Amino acid sequence: MGVFVYLPLVLPLTALPMARLAEQHLHPRSATRLLAVVGSTLALCSTLCLALLMVVGTAQLPGNPLPDGWSDPEVRAALPYEEKTGPIAIVVLGAVLVACGSTLLRHTRTRARAARALPPAGPGDGGDLAVVPSPDPYAYALPGGRGRGGRVVVSTAMLECLGARERRALVAHERAHLSGRHHRYLLVTQLAARANPFLLPLRTAVAYSTERWADEEAAHAVGSRRAVATAVGTAALVSHRPPGPAVLPAFAAAGPVPRRVAALLDPEPPAGLWSPASAHLALAAVTATAGTAASALSSLNATVTLVSVLHAATPL
């Protein structure tokens, strides 16, 4: 397998420049989708290569369940470097699986706990708005299950802090989170960052771009970018995170808030996938694309090589 099995572990570094430039120059909807695809692809490739190294490492352990032929001297001679790093990969892959599993479990439990705490949906508020009596100002979007759109959860204290137009902006913002399925992008990038720490900047960028995406949708809904900017700024000053939904989209949680407000006071960004005026973004996108393609090809090459070696070593 050679160097090809190790490249996907470090190639996520090629996507880091694009993470910052995309949130600056692309429409937030385009930035969210692009970064989520790139991050998930790079994370899958690096995890696959860890699994390949783990197979080699497991073959060196006494009493392993793999075929005896996989630990023959011929296999060790064909995979000299992987034999040394294989045992390390077992530990690293185990840590990755535990981290991803705990993230999924926490996400599921948080959604279930938040759903149980809400009152039933009523026809008077359109069915998706839940106003919770609470002295703490907060608002967040709670996704629903299959076939359900979810709920917009707002505390009474938050509503008291906003004017009528800002309230409409807040509800439109949270509804944009639900209609855009932003929680899925957030979860995908959280899992990608758990799989490879080099992808942490992409997780941060997607958390910001999903909030900007909802800001833009809210501005369209209420017809005023300034009203949304005022609502975001006011909510950030008074907002408190409710206990529990830390993994769900919230009105003023992802920031930095001053950048969101400044972006809302500027003209609307172009809706296309590309920003032709940014040469830096073009270079970063080419680098990230090349890194992602190289990661995928390296993973494929390492997989084919290992399968060929082990198939030759397996008695018929």
Backbone hydrogen bonds, N-H to C=O, Kabsch-Sander energy under -0.5 kcal/mol:
donor,donor_aa,acceptor,acceptor_aa,energy
4,F,1,M,-1.2
5,V,2,G,-1.0
6,Y,3,V,-1.3
7,L,3,V,-1.6
9,L,6,Y,-1.3
10,V,6,Y,-0.6
10,V,7,L,-1.7
11,L,7,L,-2.3
13,L,10,V,-1.9
14,T,11,L,-2.3
15,A,12,P,-1.5
16,L,13,L,-1.1
19,A,15,A,-1.4
20,R,16,L,-1.2
21,L,17,P,-2.0
22,A,18,M,-2.8
23,E,19,A,-1.1
24,Q,20,R,-0.7
25,H,21,L,-2.3
26,L,22,A,-2.3
27,H,272,G,-0.7
31,A,27,H,-2.6
32,T,28,P,-2.4
33,R,29,R,-2.0
34,L,30,S,-2.6
35,L,31,A,-2.5
36,A,32,T,-2.1
37,V,33,R,-2.1
38,V,34,L,-2.5
39,G,35,L,-2.7
40,S,36,A,-2.3
41,T,37,V,-2.2
42,L,38,V,-2.4
43,A,39,G,-2.3
44,L,40,S,-2.3
45,C,41,T,-2.2
46,S,42,L,-2.3
47,T,43,A,-2.2
48,L,44,L,-2.3
49,C,45,C,-2.0
50,L,46,S,-1.8
51,A,47,T,-2.1
52,L,48,L,-2.1
53,L,49,C,-2.3
54,M,50,L,-2.3
55,V,51,A,-2.0
56,V,52,L,-1.7
57,G,53,L,-2.6
58,T,54,M,-2.8
59,A,55,V,-1.5
60,Q,57,G,-1.2
61,L,58,T,-1.4
64,N,61,L,-1.2
70,W,67,P,-1.4
71,S,68,D,-1.6
72,D,69,G,-1.4
75,V,72,D,-0.5
76,R,72,D,-1.9
77,A,73,P,-2.3
78,A,74,E,-1.7
79,L,75,V,-1.6
83,E,79,L,-1.5
84,K,80,P,-0.7
84,K,81,Y,-0.7
85,T,81,Y,-1.8
86,G,82,E,-2.0
89,A,85,T,-2.1
90,I,86,G,-1.5
91,V,87,P,-1.2
92,V,88,I,-2.4
93,L,89,A,-3.1
94,G,90,I,-1.9
95,A,91,V,-2.2
96,V,92,V,-2.2
97,L,93,L,-2.6
98,V,94,G,-2.2
99,A,95,A,-2.4
100,C,96,V,-2.7
101,G,97,L,-2.4
102,S,98,V,-2.5
103,T,99,A,-1.9
104,L,100,C,-2.4
105,L,101,G,-2.5
106,R,102,S,-2.6
107,H,103,T,-2.4
108,T,104,L,-2.5
109,R,105,L,-2.7
110,T,106,R,-2.4
111,R,107,H,-2.1
112,A,108,T,-2.3
113,R,109,R,-2.9
114,A,110,T,-2.6
115,A,111,R,-2.3
116,R,112,A,-2.1
117,A,113,R,-1.2
118,L,115,A,-1.1
125,D,122,G,-0.9
126,G,123,P,-1.1
127,G,122,G,-1.2
128,D,125,D,-0.5
130,A,128,D,-0.5
130,A,152,V,-3.5
131,V,129,L,-0.5
132,V,130,A,-0.6
132,V,154,V,-2.7
138,Y,136,D,-0.5
140,Y,153,V,-2.3
141,A,249,P,-2.4
142,L,140,Y,-0.5
142,L,151,R,-3.2
148,R,145,G,-2.2
151,R,142,L,-2.9
152,V,128,D,-4.1
153,V,140,Y,-2.8
153,V,151,R,-0.6
154,V,130,A,-2.6
154,V,152,V,-0.5
155,S,138,Y,-2.4
156,T,132,V,-2.0
157,A,134,S,-1.2
159,L,155,S,-1.8
160,E,156,T,-1.9
161,C,157,A,-0.9
161,C,158,M,-0.7
162,L,158,M,-0.5
162,L,159,L,-1.0
167,R,163,G,-2.2
168,R,164,A,-1.7
169,A,165,R,-2.0
170,L,166,E,-2.5
171,V,167,R,-2.5
172,A,168,R,-2.4
173,H,169,A,-2.3
174,E,170,L,-2.2
175,R,171,V,-2.4
176,A,172,A,-1.8
177,H,173,H,-1.5
178,L,174,E,-1.6
179,S,175,R,-2.9
180,G,176,A,-2.3
181,R,178,L,-1.0
182,H,177,H,-2.2
184,R,181,R,-1.2
185,Y,181,R,-0.9
186,L,182,H,-2.3
187,L,183,H,-2.3
188,V,184,R,-2.6
189,T,185,Y,-2.3
190,Q,186,L,-2.0
191,L,187,L,-2.5
192,A,188,V,-2.3
193,A,189,T,-2.2
194,R,190,Q,-1.7
195,A,191,L,-2.2
196,N,192,A,-2.1
199,L,196,N,-2.3
200,L,197,P,-1.8
203,R,199,L,-1.6
204,T,200,L,-2.0
205,A,201,P,-2.4
206,V,202,L,-2.4
207,A,203,R,-2.1
208,Y,204,T,-1.8
209,S,205,A,-2.7
210,T,206,V,-2.3
211,E,207,A,-1.0
212,R,208,Y,-2.2
213,W,209,S,-2.5
214,A,210,T,-2.2
215,D,211,E,-2.2
216,E,212,R,-2.4
217,E,213,W,-2.0
218,A,214,A,-2.4
219,A,215,D,-2.3
220,H,216,E,-1.8
221,A,217,E,-2.0
222,V,218,A,-2.4
223,G,219,A,-1.5
224,S,219,A,-0.7
228,V,224,S,-1.3
229,A,225,R,-2.3
230,T,226,R,-2.5
231,A,227,A,-2.2
232,V,228,V,-2.7
233,G,229,A,-2.4
234,T,230,T,-2.7
235,A,231,A,-2.6
236,A,232,V,-2.1
237,L,233,G,-1.4
238,V,234,T,-1.4
239,S,235,A,-2.3
240,H,137,P,-3.4
244,G,242,P,-0.6
246,A,244,G,-2.9
248,L,245,P,-1.1
251,F,139,A,-1.7
253,A,250,A,-0.8
254,A,250,A,-0.6
259,R,256,P,-0.8
260,R,256,P,-1.3
261,V,257,V,-2.6
262,A,258,P,-2.5
263,A,259,R,-2.2
264,L,260,R,-1.9
265,L,261,V,-1.5
266,D,262,A,-0.8
278,S,275,S,-1.8
279,A,277,A,-0.8
282,A,278,S,-1.6
283,L,279,A,-2.3
284,A,280,H,-2.4
285,A,281,L,-2.8
286,V,282,A,-2.3
287,T,283,L,-2.3
288,A,284,A,-2.7
289,T,285,A,-2.7
290,A,286,V,-2.7
291,G,287,T,-2.6
292,T,288,A,-2.7
293,A,289,T,-2.7
294,A,290,A,-2.7
295,S,291,G,-2.2
296,A,292,T,-2.4
297,L,293,A,-2.6
298,S,294,A,-2.6
299,S,295,S,-2.3
300,L,296,A,-2.2
301,N,297,L,-2.8
302,A,298,S,-2.7
303,T,299,S,-2.3
304,V,300,L,-2.7
305,T,301,N,-2.5
306,L,302,A,-2.5
307,V,303,T,-2.6
308,S,304,V,-2.3
309,V,305,T,-2.4
310,L,306,L,-2.7
311,H,307,V,-2.3
312,A,308,S,-1.9
313,A,309,V,-1.3
314,T,310,L,-0.9
314,T,311,H,-0.5
